[in-house]
Amino acid sequence: MLGIVVISYLFAVNALTLLAFRTDKKRAISGDWRIPENTLLMLSLFGGWPAAKIAQRRYRHKTRKQPFAFLLNAVPLVWTGALFVLIALVSLPDLQQHLVDAFASETHSTHQRTTPKFFDRISH
């Protein structure tokens, strides 16, 4: 169910982003009121960046305008970073268990040590 909601949201925000870029290009040509760059960037940041990049190429819109072009190109990097953080948070229990197992394997079995050898290397 969550997957359907996420896919529906991404479809809608990308459709809206594409429409906004197309509308802004038409208004730029006709000299009408424009859609603010912040609005276009926010739509991209909220998940519409694939449509924004497609619209930017298709309509040849805001390709050289700085800092807009730079910021639009940075949005996928933000999404990639967020994805890595999400993956890390989801796998954190597995990561914690892996670290515990790694430290446990370094302890001396003949001595009743409570600290792993790893901490000895750090403290000396």
N, CA, C and O atoms as CSV, one atom per row, in Angstrom:
chain,resi,resn,atom,element,x,y,z
A,1,MET,N,N,0.824,-1.197,0.000
A,1,MET,CA,C,0.000,0.000,0.000
A,1,MET,C,C,0.865,1.257,0.000
A,1,MET,O,O,0.598,2.204,-0.740
A,2,LEU,N,N,1.922,1.259,0.850
A,2,LEU,CA,C,2.812,2.416,0.921
A,2,LEU,C,C,3.488,2.660,-0.419
A,2,LEU,O,O,3.669,3.805,-0.833
A,3,GLY,N,N,3.860,1.579,-1.094
A,3,GLY,CA,C,4.496,1.704,-2.403
A,3,GLY,C,C,3.592,2.391,-3.414
A,3,GLY,O,O,4.057,3.209,-4.209
A,4,ILE,N,N,2.326,2.073,-3.393
A,4,ILE,CA,C,1.365,2.689,-4.320
A,4,ILE,C,C,1.231,4.175,-4.016
A,4,ILE,O,O,1.165,4.994,-4.933
A,5,VAL,N,N,1.190,4.521,-2.743
A,5,VAL,CA,C,1.081,5.931,-2.350
A,5,VAL,C,C,2.323,6.701,-2.807
A,5,VAL,O,O,2.208,7.800,-3.349
A,6,VAL,N,N,3.499,6.130,-2.590
A,6,VAL,CA,C,4.751,6.796,-2.983
A,6,VAL,C,C,4.811,6.964,-4.493
A,6,VAL,O,O,5.150,8.043,-4.980
A,7,ILE,N,N,4.490,5.921,-5.234
A,7,ILE,CA,C,4.521,6.002,-6.698
A,7,ILE,C,C,3.493,7.009,-7.200
A,7,ILE,O,O,3.782,7.775,-8.120
A,8,SER,N,N,2.311,7.022,-6.617
A,8,SER,CA,C,1.279,7.995,-7.012
A,8,SER,C,C,1.735,9.418,-6.730
A,8,SER,O,O,1.549,10.311,-7.556
A,9,TYR,N,N,2.332,9.625,-5.562
A,9,TYR,CA,C,2.842,10.950,-5.213
A,9,TYR,C,C,3.910,11.395,-6.207
A,9,TYR,O,O,3.859,12.512,-6.720
A,10,LEU,N,N,4.881,10.516,-6.479
A,10,LEU,CA,C,5.959,10.882,-7.398
A,10,LEU,C,C,5.429,11.149,-8.806
A,10,LEU,O,O,5.904,12.057,-9.487
A,11,PHE,N,N,4.457,10.369,-9.237
A,11,PHE,CA,C,3.854,10.614,-10.544
A,11,PHE,C,C,3.195,11.993,-10.572
A,11,PHE,O,O,3.375,12.752,-11.524
A,12,ALA,N,N,2.436,12.311,-9.534
A,12,ALA,CA,C,1.719,13.589,-9.487
A,12,ALA,C,C,2.682,14.774,-9.416
A,12,ALA,O,O,2.504,15.756,-10.137
A,13,VAL,N,N,3.695,14.696,-8.560
A,13,VAL,CA,C,4.621,15.830,-8.434
A,13,VAL,C,C,5.447,15.998,-9.706
A,13,VAL,O,O,5.793,17.124,-10.062
A,14,ASN,N,N,5.769,14.916,-10.395
A,14,ASN,CA,C,6.502,15.038,-11.653
A,14,ASN,C,C,5.625,15.614,-12.754
A,14,ASN,O,O,6.093,16.411,-13.568
A,15,ALA,N,N,4.354,15.217,-12.786
A,15,ALA,CA,C,3.431,15.792,-13.771
A,15,ALA,C,C,3.256,17.287,-13.522
A,15,ALA,O,O,3.262,18.079,-14.464
A,16,LEU,N,N,3.103,17.672,-12.270
A,16,LEU,CA,C,2.950,19.076,-11.909
A,16,LEU,C,C,4.221,19.872,-12.253
A,16,LEU,O,O,4.137,20.999,-12.740
A,17,THR,N,N,5.364,19.294,-12.004
A,17,THR,CA,C,6.632,19.957,-12.312
A,17,THR,C,C,6.789,20.170,-13.813
A,17,THR,O,O,7.181,21.251,-14.253
A,18,LEU,N,N,6.486,19.147,-14.591
A,18,LEU,CA,C,6.571,19.271,-16.044
A,18,LEU,C,C,5.631,20.362,-16.550
A,18,LEU,O,O,6.005,21.170,-17.400
A,19,LEU,N,N,4.419,20.379,-16.025
A,19,LEU,CA,C,3.442,21.398,-16.402
A,19,LEU,C,C,3.929,22.794,-16.013
A,19,LEU,O,O,3.763,23.744,-16.778
A,20,ALA,N,N,4.522,22.919,-14.840
A,20,ALA,CA,C,5.012,24.222,-14.381
A,20,ALA,C,C,6.146,24.725,-15.272
A,20,ALA,O,O,6.171,25.904,-15.625
A,21,PHE,N,N,7.071,23.861,-15.636
A,21,PHE,CA,C,8.165,24.276,-16.514
A,21,PHE,C,C,7.639,24.666,-17.897
A,21,PHE,O,O,8.082,25.656,-18.479
A,22,ARG,N,N,6.698,23.886,-18.414
A,22,ARG,CA,C,6.130,24.199,-19.725
A,22,ARG,C,C,5.386,25.533,-19.695
A,22,ARG,O,O,5.527,26.358,-20.598
A,23,THR,N,N,4.599,25.729,-18.650
A,23,THR,CA,C,3.854,26.984,-18.502
A,23,THR,C,C,4.797,28.164,-18.370
A,23,THR,O,O,4.574,29.209,-18.981
A,24,ASP,N,N,5.855,28.009,-17.573
A,24,ASP,CA,C,6.811,29.101,-17.393
A,24,ASP,C,C,7.515,29.436,-18.699
A,24,ASP,O,O,7.767,30.607,-18.983
A,25,LYS,N,N,7.831,28.432,-19.489
A,25,LYS,CA,C,8.475,28.682,-20.797
A,25,LYS,C,C,7.535,29.444,-21.716
A,25,LYS,O,O,7.946,30.397,-22.378
A,26,LYS,N,N,6.272,29.028,-21.760
A,26,LYS,CA,C,5.298,29.728,-22.605
A,26,LYS,C,C,5.132,31.174,-22.154
A,26,LYS,O,O,5.045,32.083,-22.979
A,27,ARG,N,N,5.088,31.379,-20.841
A,27,ARG,CA,C,4.943,32.745,-20.321
A,27,ARG,C,C,6.192,33.572,-20.592
A,27,ARG,O,O,6.099,34.779,-20.816
A,28,ALA,N,N,7.341,32.946,-20.573
A,28,ALA,CA,C,8.583,33.670,-20.875
A,28,ALA,C,C,8.579,34.153,-22.322
A,28,ALA,O,O,9.028,35.261,-22.617
A,29,ILE,N,N,8.078,33.328,-23.206
A,29,ILE,CA,C,8.020,33.687,-24.634
A,29,ILE,C,C,7.019,34.814,-24.857
A,29,ILE,O,O,7.284,35.743,-25.619
A,30,SER,N,N,5.869,34.733,-24.193
A,30,SER,CA,C,4.811,35.721,-24.416
A,30,SER,C,C,4.959,36.978,-23.558
A,30,SER,O,O,4.231,37.951,-23.752
A,31,GLY,N,N,5.902,36.960,-22.608
A,31,GLY,CA,C,6.112,38.137,-21.761
A,31,GLY,C,C,5.122,38.250,-20.610
A,31,GLY,O,O,5.005,39.312,-19.998
A,32,ASP,N,N,4.417,37.180,-20.313
A,32,ASP,CA,C,3.446,37.181,-19.213
A,32,ASP,C,C,4.129,36.972,-17.864
A,32,ASP,O,O,5.344,36.792,-17.772
A,33,TRP,N,N,3.282,37.003,-16.806
A,33,TRP,CA,C,3.748,36.749,-15.450
A,33,TRP,C,C,4.389,35.372,-15.390
A,33,TRP,O,O,3.848,34.412,-15.939
A,34,ARG,N,N,5.542,35.264,-14.727
A,34,ARG,CA,C,6.323,34.026,-14.679
A,34,ARG,C,C,6.110,33.282,-13.366
A,34,ARG,O,O,5.706,33.864,-12.359
A,35,ILE,N,N,6.385,32.011,-13.402
A,35,ILE,CA,C,6.383,31.190,-12.195
A,35,ILE,C,C,7.720,31.438,-11.494
A,35,ILE,O,O,8.772,31.320,-12.124
A,36,PRO,N,N,7.698,31.778,-10.206
A,36,PRO,CA,C,8.964,32.049,-9.512
A,36,PRO,C,C,9.924,30.854,-9.551
A,36,PRO,O,O,9.507,29.698,-9.483
A,37,GLU,N,N,11.212,31.165,-9.663
A,37,GLU,CA,C,12.219,30.100,-9.682
A,37,GLU,C,C,12.173,29.261,-8.419
A,37,GLU,O,O,12.388,28.050,-8.467
A,38,ASN,N,N,11.893,29.900,-7.284
A,38,ASN,CA,C,11.800,29.138,-6.032
A,38,ASN,C,C,10.712,28.073,-6.104
A,38,ASN,O,O,10.871,26.981,-5.559
A,39,THR,N,N,9.615,28.388,-6.772
A,39,THR,CA,C,8.528,27.411,-6.923
A,39,THR,C,C,8.994,26.240,-7.777
A,39,THR,O,O,8.737,25.084,-7.442
A,40,LEU,N,N,9.674,26.533,-8.873
A,40,LEU,CA,C,10.176,25.466,-9.744
A,40,LEU,C,C,11.191,24.595,-9.001
A,40,LEU,O,O,11.178,23.370,-9.124
A,41,LEU,N,N,12.064,25.235,-8.236
A,41,LEU,CA,C,13.064,24.477,-7.478
A,41,LEU,C,C,12.416,23.640,-6.373
A,41,LEU,O,O,12.834,22.509,-6.126
A,42,MET,N,N,11.404,24.187,-5.716
A,42,MET,CA,C,10.737,23.432,-4.649
A,42,MET,C,C,10.004,22.211,-5.219
A,42,MET,O,O,10.027,21.135,-4.621
A,43,LEU,N,N,9.362,22.381,-6.363
A,43,LEU,CA,C,8.724,21.230,-7.008
A,43,LEU,C,C,9.763,20.152,-7.316
A,43,LEU,O,O,9.510,18.959,-7.144
A,44,SER,N,N,10.919,20.589,-7.767
A,44,SER,CA,C,11.997,19.647,-8.058
A,44,SER,C,C,12.471,18.962,-6.787
A,44,SER,O,O,12.668,17.747,-6.764
A,45,LEU,N,N,12.652,19.738,-5.736
A,45,LEU,CA,C,13.128,19.198,-4.466
A,45,LEU,C,C,12.131,18.225,-3.850
A,45,LEU,O,O,12.527,17.255,-3.203
A,46,PHE,N,N,10.843,18.479,-4.045
A,46,PHE,CA,C,9.812,17.593,-3.487
A,46,PHE,C,C,9.620,16.314,-4.294
A,46,PHE,O,O,8.691,15.550,-4.031
A,47,GLY,N,N,10.489,16.074,-5.274
A,47,GLY,CA,C,10.450,14.814,-6.010
A,47,GLY,C,C,10.240,14.962,-7.493
A,47,GLY,O,O,10.251,13.967,-8.218
A,48,GLY,N,N,10.049,16.179,-7.966
A,48,GLY,CA,C,9.804,16.376,-9.386
A,48,GLY,C,C,11.056,16.629,-10.199
A,48,GLY,O,O,10.970,17.089,-11.338
A,49,TRP,N,N,12.227,16.336,-9.632
A,49,TRP,CA,C,13.455,16.640,-10.350
A,49,TRP,C,C,13.625,15.860,-11.656
A,49,TRP,O,O,14.204,16.415,-12.590
A,50,PRO,N,N,13.157,14.603,-11.788
A,50,PRO,CA,C,13.294,13.964,-13.105
A,50,PRO,C,C,12.515,14.729,-14.185
A,50,PRO,O,O,13.022,14.930,-15.288
A,51,ALA,N,N,11.304,15.148,-13.873
A,51,ALA,CA,C,10.504,15.908,-14.838
A,51,ALA,C,C,11.125,17.272,-15.093
A,51,ALA,O,O,11.072,17.773,-16.216
A,52,ALA,N,N,11.715,17.882,-14.063
A,52,ALA,CA,C,12.359,19.182,-14.238
A,52,ALA,C,C,13.525,19.081,-15.209
A,52,ALA,O,O,13.693,19.945,-16.070
A,53,LYS,N,N,14.319,18.050,-15.079
A,53,LYS,CA,C,15.462,17.873,-15.983
A,53,LYS,C,C,14.978,17.567,-17.404
A,53,LYS,O,O,15.553,18.059,-18.375
A,54,ILE,N,N,13.934,16.765,-17.524
A,54,ILE,CA,C,13.380,16.470,-18.851
A,54,ILE,C,C,12.827,17.751,-19.473
A,54,ILE,O,O,13.092,18.038,-20.640
A,55,ALA,N,N,12.066,18.517,-18.707
A,55,ALA,CA,C,11.478,19.759,-19.216
A,55,ALA,C,C,12.558,20.775,-19.567
A,55,ALA,O,O,12.440,21.498,-20.557
A,56,GLN,N,N,13.596,20.829,-18.764
A,56,GLN,CA,C,14.676,21.771,-19.026
A,56,GLN,C,C,15.294,21.492,-20.397
A,56,GLN,O,O,15.586,22.425,-21.146
A,57,ARG,N,N,15.490,20.237,-20.723
A,57,ARG,CA,C,16.049,19.886,-22.042
A,57,ARG,C,C,15.015,20.022,-23.157
A,57,ARG,O,O,15.296,20.578,-24.219
A,58,ARG,N,N,13.825,19.509,-22.899
A,58,ARG,CA,C,12.805,19.494,-23.944
A,58,ARG,C,C,12.400,20.897,-24.380
A,58,ARG,O,O,12.265,21.171,-25.573
A,59,TYR,N,N,12.210,21.780,-23.409
A,59,TYR,CA,C,11.763,23.140,-23.719
A,59,TYR,C,C,12.923,24.131,-23.794
A,59,TYR,O,O,12.714,25.321,-24.030
A,60,ARG,N,N,14.136,23.640,-23.595
A,60,ARG,CA,C,15.331,24.500,-23.567
A,60,ARG,C,C,15.082,25.693,-22.660
A,60,ARG,O,O,15.203,26.851,-23.059
A,61,HIS,N,N,14.731,25.366,-21.435
A,61,HIS,CA,C,14.294,26.385,-20.492
A,61,HIS,C,C,15.213,26.407,-19.269
A,61,HIS,O,O,15.429,25.388,-18.614
A,62,LYS,N,N,15.738,27.578,-18.986
A,62,LYS,CA,C,16.595,27.810,-17.818
A,62,LYS,C,C,17.818,26.914,-17.824
A,62,LYS,O,O,18.216,26.402,-16.778
A,63,THR,N,N,18.415,26.719,-18.979
A,63,THR,CA,C,19.608,25.879,-19.072
A,63,THR,C,C,20.879,26.648,-18.727
A,63,THR,O,O,21.845,26.057,-18.245
A,64,ARG,N,N,20.888,27.952,-18.965
A,64,ARG,CA,C,22.088,28.750,-18.690
A,64,ARG,C,C,21.907,29.717,-17.528
A,64,ARG,O,O,22.872,30.347,-17.094
A,65,LYS,N,N,20.717,29.840,-17.031
A,65,LYS,CA,C,20.434,30.796,-15.962
A,65,LYS,C,C,21.045,30.296,-14.655
A,65,LYS,O,O,20.721,29.207,-14.181
A,66,GLN,N,N,21.933,31.105,-14.082
A,66,GLN,CA,C,22.583,30.745,-12.824
A,66,GLN,C,C,22.052,31.649,-11.718
A,66,GLN,O,O,21.740,32.803,-12.013
A,67,PRO,N,N,21.930,31.222,-10.500
A,67,PRO,CA,C,22.334,29.913,-9.976
A,67,PRO,C,C,21.265,28.835,-10.140
A,67,PRO,O,O,21.419,27.732,-9.616
A,68,PHE,N,N,20.183,29.138,-10.863
A,68,PHE,CA,C,19.088,28.181,-11.001
A,68,PHE,C,C,19.579,26.841,-11.547
A,68,PHE,O,O,19.268,25.797,-10.973
A,69,ALA,N,N,20.330,26.848,-12.630
A,69,ALA,CA,C,20.785,25.601,-13.260
A,69,ALA,C,C,21.636,24.784,-12.289
A,69,ALA,O,O,21.499,23.563,-12.212
A,70,PHE,N,N,22.511,25.459,-11.552
A,70,PHE,CA,C,23.337,24.763,-10.562
A,70,PHE,C,C,22.472,24.138,-9.473
A,70,PHE,O,O,22.657,22.975,-9.115
A,71,LEU,N,N,21.536,24.909,-8.955
A,71,LEU,CA,C,20.670,24.399,-7.884
A,71,LEU,C,C,19.815,23.231,-8.361
A,71,LEU,O,O,19.621,22.256,-7.635
A,72,LEU,N,N,19.306,23.335,-9.585
A,72,LEU,CA,C,18.500,22.236,-10.125
A,72,LEU,C,C,19.347,20.977,-10.282
A,72,LEU,O,O,18.862,19.870,-10.049
A,73,ASN,N,N,20.599,21.138,-10.671
A,73,ASN,CA,C,21.484,19.971,-10.794
A,73,ASN,C,C,21.883,19.413,-9.434
A,73,ASN,O,O,22.257,18.244,-9.334
A,74,ALA,N,N,21.808,20.224,-8.394
A,74,ALA,CA,C,22.147,19.757,-7.046
A,74,ALA,C,C,21.019,18.950,-6.418
A,74,ALA,O,O,21.266,18.150,-5.515
A,75,VAL,N,N,19.800,19.142,-6.872
A,75,VAL,CA,C,18.649,18.453,-6.267
A,75,VAL,C,C,18.788,16.930,-6.327
A,75,VAL,O,O,18.527,16.277,-5.317
A,76,PRO,N,N,19.185,16.325,-7.458
A,76,PRO,CA,C,19.362,14.858,-7.438
A,76,PRO,C,C,20.424,14.403,-6.446
A,76,PRO,O,O,20.323,13.308,-5.893
A,77,LEU,N,N,21.445,15.232,-6.211
A,77,LEU,CA,C,22.455,14.882,-5.213
A,77,LEU,C,C,21.853,14.866,-3.813
A,77,LEU,O,O,22.183,14.009,-2.993
A,78,VAL,N,N,20.966,15.821,-3.549
A,78,VAL,CA,C,20.269,15.851,-2.257
A,78,VAL,C,C,19.432,14.587,-2.095
A,78,VAL,O,O,19.440,13.965,-1.032
A,79,TRP,N,N,18.713,14.208,-3.146
A,79,TRP,CA,C,17.889,12.994,-3.098
A,79,TRP,C,C,18.754,11.750,-2.895
A,79,TRP,O,O,18.380,10.849,-2.144
A,80,THR,N,N,19.902,11.700,-3.559
A,80,THR,CA,C,20.806,10.561,-3.399
A,80,THR,C,C,21.314,10.483,-1.965
A,80,THR,O,O,21.352,9.404,-1.374
A,81,GLY,N,N,21.704,11.623,-1.406
A,81,GLY,CA,C,22.150,11.655,-0.014
A,81,GLY,C,C,21.055,11.221,0.939
A,81,GLY,O,O,21.303,10.465,1.878
A,82,ALA,N,N,19.850,11.699,0.698
A,82,ALA,CA,C,18.718,11.314,1.547
A,82,ALA,C,C,18.447,9.814,1.448
A,82,ALA,O,O,18.105,9.173,2.442
A,83,LEU,N,N,18.598,9.264,0.256
A,83,LEU,CA,C,18.399,7.827,0.066
A,83,LEU,C,C,19.435,7.030,0.852
A,83,LEU,O,O,19.103,6.026,1.482
A,84,PHE,N,N,20.689,7.476,0.817
A,84,PHE,CA,C,21.726,6.792,1.588
A,84,PHE,C,C,21.454,6.859,3.087
A,84,PHE,O,O,21.645,5.872,3.796
A,85,VAL,N,N,21.015,8.005,3.566
A,85,VAL,CA,C,20.682,8.145,4.984
A,85,VAL,C,C,19.525,7.216,5.339
A,85,VAL,O,O,19.559,6.550,6.373
A,86,LEU,N,N,18.509,7.170,4.495
A,86,LEU,CA,C,17.367,6.288,4.747
A,86,LEU,C,C,17.797,4.829,4.793
A,86,LEU,O,O,17.374,4.080,5.674
A,87,ILE,N,N,18.625,4.432,3.858
A,87,ILE,CA,C,19.125,3.051,3.841
A,87,ILE,C,C,19.922,2.758,5.110
A,87,ILE,O,O,19.789,1.687,5.702
A,88,ALA,N,N,20.747,3.711,5.521
A,88,ALA,CA,C,21.542,3.521,6.742
A,88,ALA,C,C,20.647,3.391,7.963
A,88,ALA,O,O,20.899,2.555,8.831
A,89,LEU,N,N,19.601,4.211,8.037
A,89,LEU,CA,C,18.700,4.138,9.176
A,89,LEU,C,C,17.938,2.824,9.216
A,89,LEU,O,O,17.724,2.248,10.282
A,90,VAL,N,N,17.532,2.358,8.044
A,90,VAL,CA,C,16.790,1.098,7.978
A,90,VAL,C,C,17.699,-0.072,8.337
A,90,VAL,O,O,17.269,-1.015,9.001
A,91,SER,N,N,18.946,-0.011,7.903
A,91,SER,CA,C,19.851,-1.133,8.158
A,91,SER,C,C,20.645,-0.962,9.440
A,91,SER,O,O,21.506,-1.790,9.737
A,92,LEU,N,N,20.381,0.091,10.214
A,92,LEU,CA,C,21.129,0.345,11.438
A,92,LEU,C,C,21.087,-0.819,12.418
A,92,LEU,O,O,22.138,-1.160,12.960
A,93,PRO,N,N,19.954,-1.450,12.681
A,93,PRO,CA,C,19.985,-2.599,13.596
A,93,PRO,C,C,20.921,-3.704,13.104
A,93,PRO,O,O,21.632,-4.311,13.906
A,94,ASP,N,N,20.930,-3.969,11.813
A,94,ASP,CA,C,21.841,-4.967,11.258
A,94,ASP,C,C,23.287,-4.517,11.423
A,94,ASP,O,O,24.156,-5.327,11.747
A,95,LEU,N,N,23.551,-3.229,11.202
A,95,LEU,CA,C,24.893,-2.693,11.343
A,95,LEU,C,C,25.357,-2.795,12.795
A,95,LEU,O,O,26.501,-3.165,13.059
A,96,GLN,N,N,24.476,-2.470,13.729
A,96,GLN,CA,C,24.829,-2.571,15.148
A,96,GLN,C,C,25.176,-4.009,15.515
A,96,GLN,O,O,26.165,-4.250,16.207
A,97,GLN,N,N,24.380,-4.955,15.063
A,97,GLN,CA,C,24.646,-6.359,15.368
A,97,GLN,C,C,25.961,-6.806,14.749
A,97,GLN,O,O,26.706,-7.570,15.363
A,98,HIS,N,N,26.249,-6.347,13.561
A,98,HIS,CA,C,27.510,-6.693,12.893
A,98,HIS,C,C,28.699,-6.171,13.697
A,98,HIS,O,O,29.692,-6.879,13.861
A,99,LEU,N,N,28.606,-4.938,14.199
A,99,LEU,CA,C,29.688,-4.378,15.003
A,99,LEU,C,C,29.864,-5.140,16.310
A,99,LEU,O,O,30.991,-5.400,16.731
A,100,VAL,N,N,28.754,-5.502,16.956
A,100,VAL,CA,C,28.826,-6.270,18.194
A,100,VAL,C,C,29.499,-7.614,17.935
A,100,VAL,O,O,30.358,-8.044,18.705
A,101,ASP,N,N,29.107,-8.272,16.851
A,101,ASP,CA,C,29.713,-9.558,16.503
A,101,ASP,C,C,31.199,-9.412,16.205
A,101,ASP,O,O,31.995,-10.266,16.596
A,102,ALA,N,N,31.581,-8.335,15.514
A,102,ALA,CA,C,32.990,-8.110,15.184
A,102,ALA,C,C,33.808,-7.871,16.439
A,102,ALA,O,O,34.909,-8.406,16.573
A,103,PHE,N,N,33.284,-7.074,17.360
A,103,PHE,CA,C,34.000,-6.820,18.605
A,103,PHE,C,C,34.069,-8.082,19.460
A,103,PHE,O,O,35.085,-8.339,20.105
A,104,ALA,N,N,33.018,-8.853,19.469
A,104,ALA,CA,C,32.986,-10.071,20.272
A,104,ALA,C,C,34.010,-11.084,19.776
A,104,ALA,O,O,34.586,-11.819,20.578
A,105,SER,N,N,34.247,-11.135,18.476
A,105,SER,CA,C,35.201,-12.098,17.935
A,105,SER,C,C,36.639,-11.716,18.272
A,105,SER,O,O,37.530,-12.561,18.198
A,106,GLU,N,N,36.881,-10.461,18.640
A,106,GLU,CA,C,38.227,-10.024,18.981
A,106,GLU,C,C,38.545,-10.175,20.467
A,106,GLU,O,O,39.679,-9.918,20.871
A,107,THR,N,N,37.605,-10.574,21.271
A,107,THR,CA,C,37.868,-10.704,22.708
A,107,THR,C,C,38.649,-11.981,22.980
A,107,THR,O,O,38.579,-12.938,22.209
A,108,HIS,N,N,39.380,-11.990,24.059
A,108,HIS,CA,C,40.121,-13.186,24.460
A,108,HIS,C,C,39.157,-14.183,25.075
A,108,HIS,O,O,38.385,-13.849,25.973
A,109,SER,N,N,39.210,-15.394,24.588
A,109,SER,CA,C,38.325,-16.402,25.163
A,109,SER,C,C,38.929,-17.019,26.417
A,109,SER,O,O,38.194,-17.549,27.251
A,110,THR,N,N,40.286,-16.963,26.576
A,110,THR,CA,C,40.901,-17.559,27.756
A,110,THR,C,C,40.794,-16.653,28.974
A,110,THR,O,O,40.764,-17.143,30.103
A,111,HIS,N,N,40.739,-15.380,28.771
A,111,HIS,CA,C,40.587,-14.445,29.870
A,111,HIS,C,C,39.137,-13.983,29.931
A,111,HIS,O,O,38.452,-13.942,28.908
A,112,GLN,N,N,38.695,-13.655,31.056
A,112,GLN,CA,C,37.337,-13.162,31.218
A,112,GLN,C,C,37.332,-11.653,31.006
A,112,GLN,O,O,36.998,-10.885,31.909
A,113,ARG,N,N,37.700,-11.252,29.824
A,113,ARG,CA,C,37.747,-9.827,29.500
A,113,ARG,C,C,36.345,-9.334,29.173
A,113,ARG,O,O,35.507,-10.064,28.644
A,114,THR,N,N,36.128,-8.097,29.500
A,114,THR,CA,C,34.853,-7.485,29.136
A,114,THR,C,C,35.041,-6.454,28.029
A,114,THR,O,O,34.070,-6.003,27.421
A,115,THR,N,N,36.294,-6.082,27.770
A,115,THR,CA,C,36.538,-5.126,26.685
A,115,THR,C,C,37.223,-5.833,25.535
A,115,THR,O,O,38.156,-6.604,25.758
A,116,PRO,N,N,36.789,-5.596,24.324
A,116,PRO,CA,C,37.419,-6.215,23.165
A,116,PRO,C,C,38.815,-5.639,22.918
A,116,PRO,O,O,39.133,-4.535,23.360
A,117,LYS,N,N,39.635,-6.405,22.205
A,117,LYS,CA,C,40.984,-5.951,21.872
A,117,LYS,C,C,40.955,-4.662,21.051
A,117,LYS,O,O,41.908,-3.883,21.084
A,118,PHE,N,N,39.906,-4.443,20.342
A,118,PHE,CA,C,39.778,-3.241,19.522
A,118,PHE,C,C,39.997,-1.988,20.357
A,118,PHE,O,O,40.684,-1.060,19.931
A,119,PHE,N,N,39.404,-1.967,21.555
A,119,PHE,CA,C,39.531,-0.786,22.418
A,119,PHE,C,C,40.943,-0.651,22.978
A,119,PHE,O,O,41.390,0.462,23.256
A,120,ASP,N,N,41.654,-1.771,23.148
A,120,ASP,CA,C,43.047,-1.710,23.588
A,120,ASP,C,C,43.896,-0.993,22.545
A,120,ASP,O,O,44.747,-0.176,22.895
A,121,ARG,N,N,43.676,-1.285,21.285
A,121,ARG,CA,C,44.436,-0.636,20.202
A,121,ARG,C,C,44.176,0.859,20.157
A,121,ARG,O,O,45.086,1.634,19.861
A,122,ILE,N,N,42.985,1.268,20.439
A,122,ILE,CA,C,42.640,2.696,20.391
A,122,ILE,C,C,43.264,3.433,21.557
A,122,ILE,O,O,43.769,4.543,21.390
A,123,SER,N,N,43.238,2.833,22.738
A,123,SER,CA,C,43.691,3.537,23.928
A,123,SER,C,C,45.201,3.580,24.068
A,123,SER,O,O,45.707,4.372,24.863
A,124,HIS,N,N,45.934,2.777,23.341
A,124,HIS,CA,C,47.404,2.779,23.476
A,124,HIS,C,C,48.072,3.438,22.350
A,124,HIS,O,O,49.300,3.518,22.322
